[in-house]
Amino acid sequence: MDCDLRSSPKPSERVVSSLGSALLVLALAACEPPPPEHVLIPAPALFERATADTFFVTADTPIVFDSGDAEGQRVARFLAALIGNTTETTPDVVPSDDPPGAPAIRLTRTGADPLLGPEGYRLTVDSSGATVASVEAAGLFYGVQTIRQLLPALVEYTAAYTRPLYLSAVEIRDSPRFEWRGSMLDVSRHFFGPVEVKRFIDLMALYKLNRLHLHLSDDQGWRIEIPSRPELTRIGSTTEVGGGEGGYFSTNDYVDLVGYAADRFITIVPEIDMPGHTNAALASYPELNCDGVARDLYTGTEVGFSSLCVEREATYRFIEDVVGDIAAVTPGPWFHMGGDEVTTLSEDEYNAFVQRTQTIVAANGKRMVGWDEVLSANLAPGSLVQLWRPLWPEGGESGSLDSSRAAAAAKVRENLTRAVEAGVKFIASPADRVYLDMKYEPSTVLGLSWAGFADERTSYDWDITDIFSAIPEHAIAGIEAPLWAETIGTMADIEHMAFPRLAGVAEHGWSNAGDRDWESYRARVAAHTERWEVLGVNYRRDER
Ligand code: TNX
């Protein structure tokens, strides 16, 4: 369908004056994006549709950044590249001390409202141009993602042919509810390389997500080069679930990924799971086993059988090396030490291990993150706990969890109060809502169902403060959706399990509870499926 209207001021005028055919009016309507209030995910904090004006973006529309603002310039280039998919030439990116006469898109940090915070922004569009104002570059980037979503979905199409690009006049003031808006990729059970991880990062950025947690080690494979411990990759990286050849990120790959993510305002959170989920390490270094005998490599899907030998000093020298090497190439402030599903240690042994690891992490300048089992240990202020087991209210339903898991959940609740008082913060990852490896419904081919089925509505229609009522909102850092990869082998699999649900998780993280509504969200997801088609995202089509 030809929608080439670039030279005309308004779609309606062009149609009436030059063509006047009902058929073409229809064709044109198909090229017009839905009304802007119906497209944005996550929903913005304050949206006003200013007037009926439309701002046409062309190859001649410059993108202006504040002179001297290198980060603003980078964000401007991101937008120029996006628009350049559609226009014949990429728009100019120009500094503000060389102001263009023509209508422009301006990204500025002057005149921004500090109340909107470092990630917040104001976006104003009228017929004379568009302006994003934010105190920090992150807010400029999120304003640009909003512009992106307001542009027709075809802007994502990289095989350029000219099409009209226009923005409806709007005034948006927006800022996130939570600072931690994340997803996790399990690259251990199946290895996903830089190409896949970068594509995932690109898709996260569209939804203003800002943390990518990489689960870099587990029983089935060690996935990051540790220069001081070469056997980890020589031996431990060579397997994956089901017998594939595995793989790992070289230090260069990892540094490149960290930079790629940072360019999109996403911080990588590396996880080395300890003391359990360590068979790949136990196979690589015999001294990590209490009997001093290296384990065989493992390609099954059982959990809970492996543990580093917590009595041996060799184990702590190992952890120092691993944390040190990873911390040295991780600019983000966090190191995730796992800590989940340990069945072979006493509680005292486990707690002592967590506390000693926490000290090592701190000595390397990082803040520790751990799965909720670590709550039984004494946690330091600034440590983060990732809650994966649902915390039902006392006496509430215990859902699909068996009695041992329900008992564990009760214990978690008990330890919460102590941790909150110690200055610990929490990341909400309730498995029955946001685990992206849970099947949508019984007939979903991929995924698991131990926490139940999570269709789009189950995954979206709840609030963090309902489920985690035991935690004051100030202690909730945010939300994260893990994608475990026992059954996930390809990028297409990742996309199928992540979309649409990850978009809903992004809205949980960004939008105020009062601005989230299932019916509205559902309509907006329908608009996004068009963009996913253009991007080639293998999203889950709900056929019901
Ligand atoms: C539980 S959640 C695990 C993972 C599995 C996942 C499968 C957590 C901290 N541990 O080891 O991959 O379930 O859904």
Boltz pocket constraint, residues with backbone or C-beta under 6 A from the ligand:
constraints:
  - pocket:
      binder: B
      contacts: [[A, 303], [A, 340], [A, 341], [A, 371], [A, 388], [A, 435], [A, 437], [A, 448], [A, 484], [A, 485], [A, 486]]
      max_distance: 6.0
